[in-house]
Amino acid sequence: MTAEKTFASAAASPLAATALKLVGVVTILSALLDFLVLLIPPNFLDAQWQLNATTQIVDRGIVPLVGISLLLAGYWIDRSAGTARSSGNLLTDLRFWACVVSSILGLVFLLLTFLHVNNVRITAQEALAQVAREANQAREELGQRLEGELNQQLSQLEVLFQDEALLDQAIAAGQLPEEIQQFQGNPDGLNEFLSERAGQAAQEIETEIGTRQEDARARVRQEAIKSAARISISSFLMSIAYIVIGWTGLRRLMSMGGA
């Protein structure tokens, strides 16, 4: 029974090793192709494009690492089962190219760590500037709207005060507040009163605009911090993993002469 199990295990080892190598190669190539597609069409001068590309690449960054690990595991099984074949030429050894790719990706993800932080800073500044522009535009629109409403009210009240019939009708219908009635025959006082009310309304709306502006700023800063922390830390950790695997593998393969 033991001999049969040993024979079955020995027979299964080459198959498992081949499967791991094949899946590893396919995973690596498909991931690299995916990275290439993400960069098309390129727009390297646009910080927002760089930010989106960096985020998607880092989110998919674990896939090549899994593929490299599977490939190396396949070779390890071959070596453990005694079925490994050494060509003696590193250039024909998939492990060598996997370690080269791993080293390159390690440097790429290390670069992306700092690039992403800079792009987050740039896009956050642009977003804060946009918030400020929108707030200023809202203030300008508010000033124009209140000025138009004030002029319209003054014109309507002047016409109303000049027509006794319309005035009596408006008072009887309760359409003219008592605080307005006292300014009949006093246009300067009416103008001052309405201007004061418009100023109070403008102050209330200005406070609301300021509150919304601060809330928008806080959201922009919060999202920037979250994005910078999540992507940069993930990218840095993956760069360490890729570099360790790549450089350790290359050093070992060169010392063993591709065995």
Sequence and secondary structure as in RCSB ss.txt:
>XXXX:A:sequence
MTAEKTFASAAASPLAATALKLVGVVTILSALLDFLVLLIPPNFLDAQWQLNATTQIVDRGIVPLVGISLLLAGY
WIDRSAGTARSSGNLLTDLRFWACVVSSILGLVFLLLTFLHVNNVRITAQEALAQVAREANQAREELGQRLEGEL
NQQLSQLEVLFQDEALLDQAIAAGQLPEEIQQFQGNPDGLNEFLSERAGQAAQEIETEIGTRQEDARARVRQEAI
KSAARISISSFLMSIAYIVIGWTGLRRLMSMGGA
>XXXX:A:secstr
 HHHHHHHHHHHHHHHHHHHHHHHHHHHHHHHHHHHHHT S  TT HHHHHHHHHHHHHTTHHHHHHHHHHHHHH
HHHHHHT     S GGG HHHHHHHHHHHHHHHHHHHHHHHHHHHHHHHHHHHHHHHHHHHHHHHHHHHHHHHHH
HHHHHHHHHHHH HHHHHHHHHTT S HHHHTTTT HHHHHHHHHHHHHHHHHHHHHHHHHHHHHHHHHHHHHHH
HHHHHHHHHHHHHHHHHHHHHHHHHHHHHHHTT 
